[in-house]
């Protein structure tokens, strides 16, 4: 998951309606709620406009098409989720607990996404790429924490890169749904289980 900035918004142009930031954030938050709860494969701009009680031109002021609206909502979700995850991690000093907290927090954030939304996201090339980018960012973040913990002596002597690669493979398995289908776990629950596994592998004492 990648923290992001709200400063890079593209200004509406070419005759498109303009929205102030508060109105845009309010509509985007409600749109995100619909997408996360229900999925988006069957949503149309007409349906969204009716549900959000606004005009289609207002929605097009956020993004230029239905597909871009969905992508914007998902990018906003992952950006906000990343910020929340890093806030949780910043409050933990123990390196092993930092990793466990990170993955558990990722799981908690992913629980906000329904199975319908998760399936729709992976079935669409563009939205699957959004998820892939954030999954790779999570893998890199865990790798950084593993190497830092081994170097500081807080973790037991393990091959840090092997554990890092194993975490990456498991995240890939969650992303591809391979592990979800065979275990019956949701993506959120799978990340929590992954955090328990990593903690057990790295801890100097049995937990």
C-alpha positions in Angstrom: 0.0 0.0 0.0 1.3 3.4 -1.0 0.7 6.6 0.9 -0.3 9.4 -1.4 -0.9 13.1 -1.6 -4.1 15.0 -2.3 -2.2 17.8 -4.0 -1.9 16.2 -7.4 -5.5 16.6 -8.5 -6.0 17.3 -12.1 -8.0 20.5 -12.6 -11.2 20.1 -14.5 -11.0 21.7 -18.0 -12.4 21.7 -21.5 -15.7 22.9 -20.2 -16.0 20.4 -17.5 -17.8 21.4 -14.3 -15.5 22.4 -11.4 -15.9 21.2 -7.9 -14.4 22.6 -4.7 -12.3 20.2 -2.7 -14.9 19.7 0.1 -17.6 18.7 -2.4 -15.3 16.5 -4.3 -14.1 14.7 -1.2 -17.7 14.3 0.0 -18.8 12.7 -3.2 -15.7 10.6 -3.6 -16.1 9.2 -0.1 -19.7 8.2 -0.8 -18.7 6.7 -4.1 -16.0 4.8 -2.5 -18.5 3.4 0.0 -20.7 2.1 -2.7 -17.8 0.6 -4.7 -16.3 -1.1 -1.6 -19.6 -2.5 -0.4 -21.3 -3.6 -3.6 -18.5 -3.9 -6.2 -18.7 -2.0 -9.5 -19.1 -4.3 -12.5 -22.8 -3.4 -12.9 -22.6 0.3 -11.8 -23.3 2.9 -14.4 -22.9 6.7 -14.3 -26.7 7.1 -14.3 -27.0 4.8 -11.4 -24.2 6.5 -9.4 -25.7 9.9 -10.1 -29.1 8.8 -8.8 -27.5 7.1 -5.7 -25.4 10.1 -4.9 -28.2 12.6 -5.8 -26.1 14.6 -8.1 -25.8 15.3 -11.9 -23.7 13.2 -14.2 -21.7 16.4 -15.0 -20.8 16.6 -11.3 -19.4 13.1 -11.4 -17.5 13.8 -14.6 -15.9 16.7 -12.7 -14.3 14.1 -10.5 -13.2 11.8 -13.4 -13.8 11.7 -17.1 -15.6 8.3 -17.3 -17.3 5.6 -15.3 -14.2 3.5 -15.4 -12.0 6.4 -14.2 -14.5 7.1 -11.4 -14.1 3.6 -10.1 -10.3 3.8 -10.5 -10.3 7.1 -8.6 -12.4 5.6 -5.8 -10.0 2.6 -5.5 -6.9 4.7 -5.6 -8.4 6.9 -2.9 -9.1 3.8 -0.8 -5.6 2.4 -1.0 -4.0 5.8 -0.4 -6.1 6.4 2.7 -5.6 2.8 3.9 -1.8 3.1 3.5 -1.8 6.3 5.6 -3.8 4.5 8.3 -1.5 1.4 8.2 1.6 3.5 8.6 0.1 5.5 11.5 -0.5 2.2 13.3 3.1 1.0 12.6 4.5 4.3 13.8 3.1 3.6 17.3 5.0 0.3 17.6 8.7 0.2 18.6 9.4 -3.6 18.6 10.6 -4.6 15.1 8.8 -7.9 15.0 5.6 -6.3 16.2 6.0 -3.6 13.6 5.8 -6.2 10.8 2.9 -8.0 12.5 1.1 -4.7 13.0 1.7 -3.7 9.4 0.3 -6.9 7.9 -2.6 -7.1 10.4 -3.4 -3.4 9.6 -3.4 -4.2 5.9 -5.8 -7.0 6.6 -8.0 -4.8 8.6 -8.1 -2.3 5.8 -8.8 -5.0 3.2 -11.8 -6.1 5.3 -13.4 -2.9 4.4 -13.6 -4.2 0.8 -16.4 -6.7 0.1 -15.9 -9.9 -1.8 -17.9 -8.5 -4.7 -15.6 -5.5 -5.0 -12.5 -7.6 -4.6 -13.6 -9.9 -7.4 -14.6 -7.0 -9.7 -11.2 -5.4 -9.0 -9.2 -8.5 -10.0 -11.4 -9.2 -13.0 -10.7 -5.7 -14.6 -7.2 -5.1 -16.0 -6.9 -1.5 -14.9 -8.2 -2.0 -11.4 -6.2 -5.2 -11.0 -3.1 -3.1 -11.8 -4.0 -0.7 -9.0 -4.1 -3.6 -6.6 -0.9 -5.1 -7.9 1.0 -1.9 -7.4 -0.2 -1.7 -3.8 0.6 -5.4 -3.2 4.1 -4.9 -4.5 4.5 -1.8 -2.3 3.4 -3.9 0.7 6.0 -6.6 -0.2 8.8 -4.0 -0.4 7.7 -2.5 2.9 7.8 -5.8 4.7 11.2 -6.6 3.1 12.6 -3.3 4.4 11.4 -4.1 8.0 12.7 -7.6 7.9 16.2 -6.6 6.8 16.3 -3.7 9.3 15.3 -6.1 12.2 17.9 -8.7 11.2 20.6 -6.1 11.0 19.7 -4.6 14.4 19.8 -8.0 16.0 16.2 -7.9 17.1 15.2 -10.8 14.9 16.7 -14.3 15.2 19.3 -15.4 12.6 17.3 -16.1 9.5 17.9 -15.6 5.8 16.1 -12.3 5.6 15.8 -12.3 1.8 14.3 -15.8 1.8 11.6 -14.7 4.4 11.0 -11.6 2.3 10.6 -13.5 -0.9 8.3 -16.0 0.9 6.1 -13.1 2.1 6.0 -11.8 -1.4 4.8 -15.2 -2.8 2.1 -15.4 -0.1 0.9 -11.9 -1.0 0.9 -12.9 -4.6 -1.2 -15.9 -3.6 -3.7 -13.7 -1.8 -3.8 -11.3 -4.8 -4.4 -14.1 -7.3 -7.1 -15.6 -5.1 -5.3 -19.0 -5.1 -4.9 -19.0 -1.4 -8.3 -17.5 -0.8 -10.1 -20.2 -2.8 -8.3 -23.1 -1.1 -8.6 -21.8 2.4 -12.0 -20.0 2.4 -10.3 -16.9 3.9 -11.2 -13.4 2.8 -8.3 -11.2 1.7 -8.4 -9.3 4.9 -8.3 -12.4 7.1 -5.5 -13.8 4.9 -3.3 -10.8 5.7 -3.9 -11.3 9.4 -2.9 -14.9 9.1 0.2 -13.9 7.2 1.2 -11.5 10.0 1.0 -14.3 12.5 3.2 -16.5 10.3 5.9 -13.9 9.8 5.9 -13.1 13.5 6.5 -16.7 14.4 9.3 -17.0 11.8 11.2 -14.0 13.0 10.7 -13.9 16.8 13.6 -14.9 19.0 11.2 -16.4 21.4 8.2 -18.7 20.7 4.9 -16.9 20.8 
